[in-house]
Amino acid sequence: MKNWLILLLAIVSETIATSALKASEGFTRLWPSVIVVIGYGVAFYCMSLTIKVIPVGIAYAIWSGVGILLITLVGVVLYKQVPDAPAILGLLLILSGIVVIQVFSKTASH
């Protein structure tokens, strides 16, 4: 369970860093740029811990999939970037892939 919490921390850190990346305006704003560097640093460190136990393909699939969903929500809330119907369908397919991995895969090693 601890490894899954570390993976969640990696996902949240990456989402925060990506959100700050947009706010950094090409690294021209100091504090958003600092958040980007720290956020990605924490994300990659946590991911490196996670893949010691969780298979790298599973960890990365969950990390990227959940990250995509979260950053889309951030885009909607902070930047008013509302996805269209095909994008929502694609996001639902990503979500369904994460569910399949978590529910049916023995590789995920719960």
BELVENFEN-V919149 format. One record per pair of residues at least 24 apart in sequence whose C-alpha atoms are under 10 Angstrom apart, sorted by sequence separation. I is the first residue (numbers start at 1). J is the second residue. D is the distance in whole Angstrom. If there is no record, write none. Layout:
# BELVENFEN-V919149
i=I j=J d=D
i=I j=J d=D
This chain:
# BELVENFEN-V919149
i=14 j=38 d=10
i=15 j=39 d=8
i=16 j=40 d=9
i=17 j=41 d=9
i=13 j=38 d=9
i=14 j=39 d=6
i=15 j=40 d=9
i=17 j=42 d=9
i=66 j=91 d=10
i=69 j=94 d=8
i=13 j=39 d=5
i=14 j=40 d=6
i=17 j=43 d=9
i=65 j=91 d=9
i=68 j=94 d=9
i=69 j=95 d=8
i=12 j=39 d=9
i=13 j=40 d=7
i=14 j=41 d=9
i=16 j=43 d=10
i=68 j=95 d=10
i=11 j=39 d=10
i=13 j=41 d=8
i=14 j=42 d=8
i=15 j=43 d=9
i=65 j=93 d=10
i=66 j=94 d=8
i=10 j=39 d=9
i=11 j=40 d=10
i=13 j=42 d=6
i=14 j=43 d=5
i=65 j=94 d=6
i=66 j=95 d=8
i=10 j=40 d=8
i=12 j=42 d=10
i=13 j=43 d=5
i=14 j=44 d=8
i=64 j=94 d=9
i=65 j=95 d=7
i=10 j=41 d=9
i=11 j=42 d=10
i=12 j=43 d=8
i=13 j=44 d=9
i=65 j=96 d=10
i=10 j=42 d=7
i=11 j=43 d=7
i=62 j=94 d=9
i=65 j=97 d=8
i=66 j=98 d=8
i=9 j=42 d=8
i=10 j=43 d=4
i=11 j=44 d=9
i=13 j=46 d=9
i=61 j=94 d=9
i=62 j=95 d=9
i=65 j=98 d=7
i=9 j=43 d=7
i=10 j=44 d=7
i=64 j=98 d=10
i=8 j=43 d=9
i=10 j=45 d=8
i=11 j=46 d=9
i=62 j=97 d=9
i=63 j=98 d=10
i=7 j=43 d=8
i=10 j=46 d=5
i=11 j=47 d=9
i=61 j=97 d=9
i=62 j=98 d=6
i=6 j=43 d=9
i=7 j=44 d=10
i=9 j=46 d=7
i=10 j=47 d=6
i=61 j=98 d=7
i=62 j=99 d=9
i=8 j=46 d=9
i=9 j=47 d=9
i=10 j=48 d=9
i=6 j=45 d=10
i=7 j=46 d=6
i=8 j=47 d=9
i=10 j=49 d=10
i=62 j=101 d=8
i=6 j=46 d=6
i=7 j=47 d=6
i=10 j=50 d=9
i=58 j=98 d=9
i=61 j=101 d=9
i=62 j=102 d=9
i=5 j=46 d=10
i=6 j=47 d=7
i=7 j=48 d=9
i=6 j=48 d=10
i=7 j=49 d=8
i=8 j=50 d=10
i=3 j=46 d=9
i=6 j=49 d=8
i=7 j=50 d=6
i=58 j=101 d=8
i=3 j=47 d=9
i=6 j=50 d=6
i=7 j=51 d=9
i=58 j=102 d=9
i=5 j=50 d=9
i=3 j=49 d=8
i=4 j=50 d=7
i=62 j=108 d=10
i=3 j=50 d=6
i=7 j=54 d=9
i=58 j=105 d=9
i=2 j=50 d=9
i=3 j=51 d=9
i=15 j=63 d=10
i=3 j=52 d=9
i=4 j=53 d=10
i=11 j=60 d=10
i=14 j=63 d=9
i=15 j=64 d=10
i=18 j=67 d=9
i=58 j=107 d=7
i=59 j=108 d=8
i=3 j=53 d=7
i=4 j=54 d=8
i=14 j=64 d=9
i=57 j=107 d=9
i=58 j=108 d=6
i=3 j=54 d=7
i=11 j=62 d=9
i=12 j=63 d=9
i=15 j=66 d=9
i=16 j=67 d=10
i=19 j=70 d=10
i=57 j=108 d=9
i=58 j=109 d=9
i=7 j=59 d=7
i=11 j=63 d=6
i=15 j=67 d=6
i=19 j=71 d=7
i=55 j=107 d=7
i=56 j=108 d=10
i=7 j=60 d=9
i=10 j=63 d=7
i=11 j=64 d=8
i=14 j=67 d=7
i=15 j=68 d=8
i=18 j=71 d=7
i=19 j=72 d=10
i=22 j=75 d=10
i=54 j=107 d=8
i=55 j=108 d=7
i=8 j=62 d=9
i=9 j=63 d=10
i=11 j=65 d=9
i=12 j=66 d=9
i=13 j=67 d=9
i=15 j=69 d=9
i=16 j=70 d=9
i=17 j=71 d=10
i=54 j=108 d=7
i=55 j=109 d=8
i=4 j=59 d=9
i=7 j=62 d=9
i=8 j=63 d=8
i=11 j=66 d=7
i=12 j=67 d=8
i=15 j=70 d=7
i=16 j=71 d=8
i=19 j=74 d=7
i=53 j=108 d=10
i=54 j=109 d=7
i=3 j=59 d=10
i=7 j=63 d=7
i=11 j=67 d=6
i=14 j=70 d=10
i=15 j=71 d=6
i=18 j=74 d=10
i=19 j=75 d=8
i=23 j=79 d=10
i=53 j=109 d=9
i=54 j=110 d=9
i=10 j=67 d=9
i=11 j=68 d=10
i=14 j=71 d=9
i=15 j=72 d=10
i=22 j=79 d=10
i=8 j=66 d=9
i=12 j=70 d=8
i=16 j=74 d=9
i=8 j=67 d=10
i=11 j=70 d=9
i=12 j=71 d=10
i=15 j=74 d=8
i=19 j=78 d=9
i=19 j=79 d=10
i=4 j=110 d=8
i=3 j=110 d=9
i=1 j=110 d=7
